[in-house]
Each structure stands twice: as structure tokens, then as C-alpha cells.
Amino acid sequence: MNSYSAQGSITIKRLRNGDTLFISFDNNGNPLYQGVDPVSGAVSPDWTNPDNQPMLTPKVTTARGAAITLSNHAWKYNGNDLVFNGETDGDFVKDSTGKFEMNPSTGALKIIANLASKTNYANDTLSYSCTATLGGLEYNLSKDADITIQSSGASSYTGTIVATTEQITAAVPTATLRTDLHLATTDYRANNKDYHVKWYKQDLSHPWSAKDGQKDITVGRDDVNGTTLFIAEFYESSSSTTPVCRAGIRIIDASDDFQIVYVITSANKTVDDGKPVTVTGKIVNMRTNTEVTATGATWVTKVMDKKTWTATQTVNSNTVTITTADTDTENGQNDVEVVGSVTWND
């Protein structure tokens, strides 16, 4: 008898030829975060400085490692189309607002102006779309990226994690996770201020003690089981006992044989008062793109608060119902992340 396990927290595109597409963004190491002082209007980090400018490069792979061609790259900022008709800057073309520039060959987007201000102190959203061509067939893909913008008081900490790639494969077997800590508009790295990090896999009940104290870590294929959530817990120093904030990031091993695919199975697609959302997970064989009928499957599904990265509920099932009790907490109204793991025998 063989034993198997898998983890997951994402929805995966299905292809007619039996392969599976994964879409994510590679990052240049600069987080999608800005803090703004509500009095002076000072913004940090300053995205007019080329050294601080975030860049997102779309990455699409398949479980079978098939060749993919991307075209029709397009971006939106807060739902508005970005029109890249400005000056050329090397391989990039500036957009009509002067805040962004895109590489028309790769679809890579760079933010070249400050987005946070006294009047813009809430999170923004970037939306990417493209056409992926695989085996003579075309598929429309899209993905969002949140920009965290915070009106920074004197004691408000924000931690971030960026990954060189959110997908690892047999060809690209590692990803570097880089953390940063901000206090108000002070960037700890930029100002050579120290801080301490503790690492966890999937949730806070699974500490990754071997990585504690490392601000940047390397994640390999042995560390990722399908899709794994990595959580960084930030402390002011190694002697501190209370974390000041947490951050989380999902890493996919696109070459793993099995993934958990979570889908919304309720009529409601977003949570509201009296309108719960039900999410159901299933095990998918990524090589054949077929659902696995698991014998004696043991499931653990958790709903995670994306501000604290703590579980608002845990169920021993592949199905969980999310209500405002999960989304409306003392931290305000927030999105949540559904993560899970399963073990089974054949």
C-alpha cells in the first residue's frame, strides 16, 4: 500500500489537452507596499527612485513542462485599462498616466511613480491578462496583484514577503523569499535597521525553526507539497517575545504529481451579511488532469485571516463554509485565504 499527501490553496486552470496551466508573477525583490504619512504626505518607499521600483513579470508554466507562448499582454489599475503609448525606456514603454511602464514582449510591469498619497491610503489592485497559446490552442488567463497602501501611524508595522518566483519546477527548482519590515514610513532594510523573523509552513502550528533568524530564505521542491503557504513572523529583535506583524506567501511546485484544487461551490461567490461562501477541495492528478478518488482521505482545511495569518476556523473536511465571522474581525473587513492538506492511500 502506498501513502500520499498533498497541499493546496489555489484554483488551477484546466486545459482541453489534459495539461494544467499555472500563472503567477516573478518579482524583482521590491514589495508592492507603500506607507504614507497622513500629516506630511511623505511616502515610503519612494517609487520615483529606480532602485525601489517594483516589477512584476508574468510567468505561465504547465504541469507537463510544455512550451507556451504569451501574447496580448494587458494591465488594469483599479479596474481601469492602462494604455502604453508613452515614451520608450529601454525595453519598456510608459503608460499615459506616467505611473507605469510595460515590456511589450514579456508583459513585465514596472511601477515608476508613487501611488500612495494623503488621498490614496487604501489598497490598490493591478490586474493582468494575456492569451496563452499551447499546442495550437489559445487560453485567456488573468491574475490580480494587490498593492498594500497604508496610512502609517507612529506604531504601525507592516511586514512583506516577495519571491523571486511563485512557481518552482524541475527546471527552476528554488525560489528566494525576501522579507522586509516597515514602521510607519521607515523601511528597515533601507535604513539598516535590524529585525528578527520566525518562519512557518502552512500555518502557525508548523514552525520551520531551521530558518528562524533568516530574513531571506531559499525554498526548494522538497519544501513544497503541491502548494505550500509560508508565513513570516516579524519581531523587533531576537529577544522579543511578541510579534509585531506577519506576512504570508504561497509557493507552487508545478512539477508535483498532485495538487489540491479549491473551488467555490455555492451560489454566493463573495461573503456578505447572510451570504456565506462554500469552498470545496478536490485532489487532482496534475499529469492526467483527473480527479483522484482517494481511499481513507484525511483532510484539514483552514480559513486564514490574511492580516494576522491565524486560522479563523479549522475543519477536518474538504469543504468549509466562510461567513462574516471569518472576514469581519477586530482587524476590520478582510479577504481570507483557504488552505488545506490531505493524506490518503491507494
N, C-alpha and C positions, 0 to 999 in steps of 0.2 A: 504494500500500500504506500502510495506517495502522498506527501503532505505539501500544501501550497499556501502562500499568503500573498496578499496584495493590499495596496492602499490607494486612495484616490480622493479628489475633491474638485474635479473639473468635468465639463461636458466636452466630449470629443466629436469632431465632425466625422460623419460616415460617408464613405465613398462607394460608388456603384461597382468599382472593380475589386472590392473586398479589402482594400488598403485603408489606412486611417491617417488623416491629416492632423498635425499639431501646429498651432500658431502661437507665437509668443514674441516678446521683444528682447533683443540683446541691448545691453546698457553700457555706456561709456564710463560708468563709475560715479556719475553725478546724480544725486537723488532728485526725484520730482517733488521737491519740498521748497517752500519759501515761507519765511516768517516776516510779518510786518509789524512795526511798532505803531500802535494806534494813535500815539501823540505826534511823533515826529514824521511818521510815514516811511522811516528807514526800512529797507528790505534786505534780508539776508537769506541765502547767498545772493550776490549781485549777478544776475544773468546777462548783464551787458559785458561782463568780463568773460572772454572766451574760455578761460580755464575752468569756469564754473558752469558752463552751459550744458544742460542735459541733452543727450542724443539717444533716440530710440530707433533701433534698426529692426524691422520686421524679419522674423525667422519662421519659415514653414518647413517642416520635415514630415516624413511618413514612417510608419512602423516598419515598413519593408525597405526603407532607405532608397526609395525610387527618386528619380530626378524630377524636379519641379521647376517650372518657370513662372515667375510672378510678373503681373502687368497691371495696368490701370490703378496704380497707387493713388490713394486719395486720403485726405485727413480732414477731420472736423474739430473745431474748438468750441466747446459748449454748444454743440449741435449746429454750428454754423460752418459752412464749407470754407476751407482755406483755398485761396486762389494764388497759385505760384506763378506770378507774372512779373516779378521784380528783377532786380539786378542779379547777376551771376556772382557767386562767391566760391571760386574753385569748382568743386563738383556739385555745389548746392545752388538752388535758385530761391530767392527771397519771396515771401508772400506779400499780398497787397497791404497787410496791416503793419509789416515791418517787424513782427514779433517772432516769426518762424521762418525757417528755410528747409527745403527738402532736396534730397538727392533723387532726381527723377529716375535713375537707373535702379537703385536699391529700395527706394521708398523711405530711406532713413530721414527722420525729422529731428531738427535741432531747434531748441528754444533760444532765441538771441536777444530777448528783451525781458524785463521784469513784468510778471503778470500780477503779482500781489501789489496792493496799494491800500490806502485808507478806505477806499470804497469797494475794493475787491479783497475780502478777507475770508472767503469761504472756498471750499474745494472746487476745482475746475476739472473738466474731463476732456481728454483727447480721444478721438475715435478714428481708427484706421480701417480701411477696406481695400481689397485688391481682388484680382482674378488669378487663381492658381490653375495652371494647366498641367495635367498629369495624364500620361498615356492617351493624349488626344482629346481628353475631356476637360471641361472648364468648371471650376467651382468658385463661387463667390464667398470670400472669407472676410471676417471682421473681428476686431478686438478693441476694447477700451483700455485706457490707462488713466488712472486718477492722479491729479496733481494736488498734493496736500498744501493748502494755504491756511495759515494760522495767524490770527491776531494775537501777538505774543505778549503776555504779561510778564512780570518780573520773574515768576517762578514756574512758567510753563515749559516743560521739557517735551521734546519730540524726538523719537528715535527712528532711523530709517535703515533699510537694507536694500542694496541694489546687487544684482547678479550679472556677471559678465554674459551669462546666457541662462534662460529659464528652462532650457531643454538640454539634456545631455544624451548622447548616443554612443554607439560603438566607435564612431569616428571622432566625436568630441566628448570624451569620457569624463570631463571635470568642469565644474563651474566655480568661480570665486565669488563668495558672498562678502560684500564690503558694508560695514556699518558706519553710521555717523550719528552724532548726538548734537542737538541744538537746545540751548536755553535762551528763551526769548529770541533775539536775533543774533545770538552768539553761536558761531559754528565752532564746535570743539576742535575738530581737526585743523581747520584753517588757522585757529589761534593756538595750536599746540597745547591744548588743554587735555588732560588725561581723563579717562573714564574706564569702567570695567564692564565686561559683557559675560553673561552666562547664556549657554545655548541649550535648546531643547529640540527634540524631534517630535513632530505631530501634535503634541500638547504638553502642558506643564508637568504632567505626570511621568514624562520620559526625558529626564535630563541627559544632556550629552556632555558629561563632565570633562571628558578628554579635551574639549575645545574651550573650556572656560578660560577667560582672561584674554582670548584672542579676538581682536577687533575685526579681523578679516580671516575667513576660513575657506578651505578648499573642500568641495563636496564631490565625491566620486560615485560611480554607479553602485558600489556596494552600500552606499549610504542612502540610496533612494530605492524605494519599493513601489514601482509604478509611478505614483505621485506622492511626494512627501512634503509636509509643511515644516519649515524650520523657523523657530522662534528665537529672537534675541531679547534678552532681558538686560536692561541698562541700569548700572549703578554709578553713583558719583565717584566711588573708589572701591578698591578690592576689599576694604574693611567695612564697607556699608552693608547693612542687612536688609534694607528696604529698597526695592527697585523704583526708579523714577519714571520709567515707561517701558513699553515693549513694542516690538515690531515683528512682523511675520512675512514669509515669502514661500511660494510653492515652487518646487523644482520637479520637473518631469523627466523620467528616463524613457525616452521614446522608443528604446530598443527592448524594453521589458516585454515579456510574453503576455502578462495580464495587467489590466487596469480596472479600477472601479470607475464606472461612469454614473454620475448622479444626474437625474433628470427631474424636472418639475412635473408631477403627475396630477396636480389639482387644477381646477378651473382658474383659480386665482394665481397670478404669476408674480405679484408683489404683495408684501404684507401691509395690511391696514387694519384699522379697528374692525373687529368682527369678520375679517377676511384672512384666514390663515393660509399658508402655503405648505403643501405636502411635497417632500422630496424623496425619491426612491433610488437606491443604488442597485446596480447590477454588475456582475463580473463579466468582462469581455476579453476574449482571446484576441490579442491585437494582430496576430499573424493571419488568422482566418476571418477576423471581424465578426465573430459569432458569440452569442451569449453562452456562458458556461453554466450548465446545470450542476450546482455544487452539492456534494454529499456531506451532510453534517456541518454546514457552514456556520461559523461563529462570527457574528457581526458586532462591531462597535461603531456607532455613528454619533458624532458630536456637533453641536452648533456652537460656533466660536464668535464671541464679541471681538470685532476687528480693531477695537481701540485697546482693549486690555489683553486680548488673546487668551481669555479664560473661557471655559465652556459654560454656556447658559443652560444647556441640558445635554445629557448623555443617555443614549438608548442602546440596548442590545438587540438591534434590528437594522435592517437595511432601509427602513422607512422612518422618517421623522416629520413631525408637523411643527412648523415655525409660526409663532404668533407675535403680537406686540410685546409679550412678556420677554421675548428674546431680543427684540430690536429696540425697545424703549426702556433704557436703563438710566442710572444716575449719570451716565456719560452722554445723555441725550439720545436722539433717534439715529440709529446707525444701521448700516448693512451688516450682515453676518456671513460667515463662511461655514459651509457644511463640509466636514472632513470625516473620513472613516477608514476602517481597516476590516479585513476579513481573512479568516483561515478556513481551509477545507481540505478534504481528502478526495481522491478519485477511486 
